[in-house]
């Protein structure tokens, strides 16, 4: 899972070729999806390089791109390379595991796009132009946390957001003098529909939902479950990054967020047992009746 990954090579434009059906899924996002969707919660040994190569080849990722992604994630402290004879195995580091666990709160939520009605968080912050690396990382973290830019220097998110934790995730633990944030609710006369459209690209968010629904609503179990669950997780994280949980009553009729969430839950629950069985076979483990 890749909610707020600060790896500039991957978030600012991965040079790897698009895979699958031209959706541009990035190898690093697929690695996070694999660990978050199938490995998380299970006490498994480190994953051999050969498993990644076989799985990702089914997803259209070239071996060179797989090896480069594993190497880059290791350099960035997200994976640990564990030598095993003449081969290598990989597991998440504490930092990589923390990203997966934090993402899991929204990934696993039965209602990831819902917040208490009428509650919003307002944030104003200022960082020096010389810290462009930090500004980029903070913006990515804020986007995952649900914030949209309302005006210059003013951000808004639905619900109540722990902004201190958001800044800490971006590497800013001392924000005194840098940021102020408030819980807020709109006063009479505020046109929330217009506010939402200023802060978020509503039409593009709807497109993300509809693309996800089109791909997964009519899914069948004809394809390999481990490959499919890896694609599912990558696609779902893309939707979660796009939609912070905008209140449906202020959005166009037939807003598809609930249908997206239902499609994800149904597909994930159907795919998980078969994906775990295949991974156990890949690792030479007993399936324990799954």
C-alpha positions in Angstrom: 0.0 0.0 0.0 1.3 3.4 -0.9 -0.6 6.1 0.8 2.1 8.8 1.4 5.2 7.4 -0.1 7.9 10.1 -0.1 10.0 8.3 -2.8 10.2 11.1 -5.4 11.1 8.7 -8.1 7.9 6.9 -7.7 5.4 9.5 -6.8 6.6 12.2 -9.1 6.5 10.1 -12.2 7.6 6.5 -12.4 9.6 5.8 -15.5 8.4 2.2 -15.6 6.1 1.3 -18.4 2.4 1.0 -17.7 1.2 -2.5 -17.0 -2.1 -4.4 -17.1 -4.7 -2.8 -19.3 -2.9 0.5 -19.7 -3.9 1.9 -16.3 -0.4 2.9 -15.4 -0.1 0.9 -12.2 3.3 1.4 -10.7 5.5 -1.5 -9.6 6.0 0.0 -6.2 2.3 0.4 -5.6 1.9 -3.2 -6.5 4.5 -4.2 -4.0 2.7 -2.4 -1.3 -0.6 -3.9 -2.4 0.9 -7.4 -2.3 2.2 -6.9 1.3 -0.9 -5.1 2.5 -3.4 -7.3 0.9 -1.9 -10.8 1.4 1.1 -10.8 3.7 -0.3 -8.4 6.4 -1.6 -10.2 9.5 0.3 -13.4 8.6 3.5 -14.6 10.1 5.3 -15.4 6.9 9.0 -15.7 6.1 10.7 -13.1 3.8 9.5 -13.3 0.2 12.0 -14.6 -2.4 12.8 -12.5 -5.4 11.6 -15.3 -7.6 8.0 -14.9 -6.2 7.9 -11.3 -7.1 9.3 -12.1 -10.6 6.7 -14.7 -11.3 3.8 -12.7 -9.9 4.7 -9.5 -11.5 5.4 -11.1 -14.9 1.7 -12.1 -14.8 0.9 -8.4 -14.4 3.0 -7.3 -17.3 6.0 -6.0 -15.3 9.4 -6.8 -16.8 11.9 -8.6 -14.6 14.3 -5.6 -14.8 11.6 -3.3 -13.5 10.8 -5.7 -10.6 14.4 -5.9 -9.6 14.9 -2.1 -9.8 11.8 -1.5 -7.7 12.9 -3.9 -5.0 16.4 -2.3 -5.0 14.9 1.2 -4.8 12.6 0.4 -2.0 15.5 -1.2 -0.1 17.6 1.9 -0.5 14.7 4.0 0.7 14.3 2.0 3.9 11.0 0.4 3.0 12.1 -3.1 2.4 14.9 -5.2 4.0 16.9 -7.5 1.8 17.6 -10.8 3.5 20.3 -12.9 1.9 19.5 -16.6 1.6 22.3 -18.5 -0.1 22.6 -17.3 -3.7 19.2 -15.7 -3.7 17.6 -12.8 -1.9 14.4 -12.4 0.1 12.5 -9.3 1.1 10.4 -8.2 4.0 9.0 -4.8 5.0 11.1 -2.7 7.3 9.5 -1.0 10.3 9.0 2.1 8.1 7.4 0.1 5.3 5.2 -1.8 7.8 4.1 1.5 9.4 2.9 2.7 6.0 0.9 -0.4 5.4 -0.7 -0.3 8.9 -1.7 3.3 8.6 -3.2 2.7 5.2 -5.1 -0.3 6.5 -7.4 2.0 8.5 -9.1 3.3 5.3 -8.5 0.2 3.2 -10.3 -2.0 5.6 -13.1 0.4 6.6 -16.6 -0.7 5.6 -17.4 3.0 5.0 -14.1 4.7 4.0 -15.9 7.7 2.4 -18.1 8.7 5.3 -17.6 11.3 8.1 -19.8 12.8 10.7 -22.1 15.2 8.9 -21.2 18.8 9.0 -17.6 18.4 10.5 -14.6 19.7 8.7 -10.9 20.4 9.5 -9.3 23.7 8.3 -5.5 24.0 8.1 -3.2 26.8 7.3 0.6 26.3 7.1 3.7 27.9 5.6 7.0 26.3 4.7 10.0 28.1 3.1 10.4 27.7 -0.6 13.9 26.4 0.0 12.3 23.2 1.4 10.7 21.9 -1.8 11.4 18.3 -0.8 9.5 18.7 2.4 6.7 20.7 0.7 6.3 17.9 -1.8 6.2 15.2 0.9 3.8 17.2 3.1 1.4 17.8 0.2 1.3 14.0 -0.6 0.7 13.3 3.1 -2.1 15.9 3.3 -3.8 14.5 0.1 -3.9 11.0 1.6 -5.3 12.5 4.9 -8.2 14.0 2.9 -7.1 17.6 2.4 -7.9 19.7 -0.6 -6.6 23.2 -1.3 -9.4 25.8 -0.7 -7.4 29.0 -1.1 -3.8 30.0 -1.1 -2.4 28.7 2.2 -5.8 27.2 3.4 -6.6 23.5 3.2 -9.8 21.7 4.1 -10.7 18.1 4.8 -14.0 16.4 5.6 -14.3 15.2 9.2 -11.9 15.7 12.1 -8.3 15.0 11.1 -5.4 14.5 13.5 -3.2 17.1 11.9 -0.4 16.7 14.3 -0.1 13.0 13.2 -0.3 14.0 9.6 2.7 16.4 9.9 4.6 13.8 11.9 4.0 11.3 9.0 5.6 13.8 6.7 8.6 14.2 9.0 7.6 17.4 10.8 7.3 16.8 14.5 7.7 20.5 15.6 5.1 22.6 13.8 5.0 25.5 16.3 4.7 28.7 14.2 4.4 26.7 10.9 0.7 25.6 11.1 -2.6 26.2 12.6 -5.7 24.0 12.4 -9.3 24.1 13.6 -12.4 21.9 13.6 -15.1 23.8 11.8 -18.7 23.6 10.5 -20.2 25.8 7.8 -22.4 28.7 8.9 -25.7 29.6 7.2 -25.2 31.0 3.8 -22.1 28.9 2.9 -22.6 27.0 -0.3 -20.9 23.8 0.6 -21.3 22.4 -3.0 -19.3 25.2 -4.4 -16.7 25.0 -1.6 -16.2 21.3 -2.4 -15.7 21.9 -6.1 -13.1 24.6 -5.4 -11.1 22.3 -3.2 -11.4 19.0 -5.1 -11.7 17.9 -8.8 -15.2 16.4 -8.3 -15.6 15.2 -11.8 -12.2 13.4 -11.8 -13.0 11.8 -8.5 -16.2 10.4 -9.9 -14.2 9.1 -12.9 -11.9 7.3 -10.6 -14.9 5.6 -8.8 -16.5 4.7 -12.1 -13.2 3.3 -13.5 -12.8 1.1 -10.4 -16.5 -0.1 -10.6 -16.2 -0.8 -14.3 -13.1 -3.0 -13.7 -14.2 -4.8 -10.5 -18.0 -4.8 -10.2 -18.4 -7.6 -12.7 -15.2 -9.4 -11.7 -15.1 -13.2 -12.1 -12.8 -15.7 -10.5 -11.4 -17.0 -13.8 -7.9 -15.4 -13.2 -5.2 -16.1 -10.7 -6.3 -14.8 -7.3 -2.9 -13.6 -6.1 -2.4 -11.5 -9.2 -5.9 -10.2 -9.1 -5.8 -9.3 -5.4 -2.6 -7.4 -6.0 -4.2 -5.4 -8.8 -7.3 -4.9 -6.7 -5.4 -3.3 -3.8 -3.4 -1.0 -6.1 -6.6 0.2 -7.8 -8.4 0.7 -4.5 -5.6 2.8 -3.1 -5.8 5.0 -6.1 -9.5 5.6 -5.4 -8.9 6.3 -1.7 -6.2 8.8 -2.6 -8.6 10.5 -5.0 -11.7 10.7 -2.8 -11.2 12.0 0.8 -14.8 11.1 1.8 -16.8 14.0 0.4 -20.4 14.2 1.7 -22.6 12.6 -0.9 -25.5 14.9 -0.1 -23.5 17.8 -1.6 -22.4 15.9 -4.7 -24.2 15.1 -8.0 -27.0 12.5 -7.9 -25.9 8.9 -7.9 -22.5 9.5 -6.4 -20.7 6.1 -6.7 -18.6 5.9 -3.6 -20.7 3.4 -1.8 -20.8 1.1 -4.8 -17.0 1.3 -5.1 -16.6 0.3 -1.5 -19.0 -2.6 -1.9 -17.1 -3.8 -5.0 -13.8 -3.7 -3.2 -15.1 -5.6 -0.1 -16.8 -8.3 -2.3 -13.8 -8.9 -4.5 -11.2 -8.8 -1.7 -13.2 -11.3 0.4 -13.6 -13.6 -2.6 -10.0 -13.4 -3.7 -8.2 -13.7 -0.3 -8.4 -17.4 0.4 -7.1 -18.4 -3.1 -4.4 -15.8 -2.9 -3.2 -17.1 0.4 -3.2 -20.7 -0.9 -1.1 -19.7 -3.9 1.4 -17.7 -1.8 1.7 -20.6 0.6 2.6 -22.9 -2.4 5.1 -20.3 -3.6 6.8 -20.3 -0.2 6.6 -24.1 0.3 4.2 -23.8 3.3 1.3 -26.0 4.2 -2.0 -24.4 3.3 -3.6 -25.3 6.7 -6.9 -26.1 5.1 -7.4 -22.7 3.5 
